[in-house]
């Protein structure tokens, strides 16, 4: 079973200013979207988690396997004009959002390409909508705003101008983030940082 619509991704428009980005609705095939959403793991605290630190269901595991497979890497390489073959990937999940999340940033230099794939039902809240920004100082100076609806994909090439963030939101906000990394060491370092942070937040949640 194929969960992802790579043709929809390849056909989606690509913006180049002020940085490369593309938004794809329906990146998860509609016939499978509810299956993978139901298998998204329960996460009771904020922060990014490595997949192996969670307990997803079988459809979600299969989607992650497809997402990290060679066909997706080839599609992203073609889309961004950047050879990602052989580059290590880092996959993390978020299940909940805290008030401090969403601050404007560009991602670390260790990340070549970032993709965010959302797993929420129709999003009504004003906060929590990803904004791709013209600069680092104003969350309202957006070139695009993306509700984190089920199956929507936002992908961008990391640069010194790839500013993004969202207005505050507290509650359930589910997504998978996949990053193609500059090196395996960088991926290991980032994952370790997320593991330590997640453990600390889990202890605080149950304190």
Buried (B, 14 or more C-beta within 10 A) or exposed (E): EEBBBBEBBBEBEBBEEBBBBBBBBBBBBEEBBBBBBEBBBEBEBBBBBBBEBBEBEEBBBBBBEBBBEEEBBBBBBBBBEBEBEEBBBBBBBBBBBBEEBBEBEBBBEBBBBBBBBBBBEEBEBEBBBBBBBBEEEEBEEBBBBBBBBBBBBBBBBBEEBBBBBBBBBBEBBBBBBBBBBBEEEBBEBBBEEBBEBBEEBBEEEEE
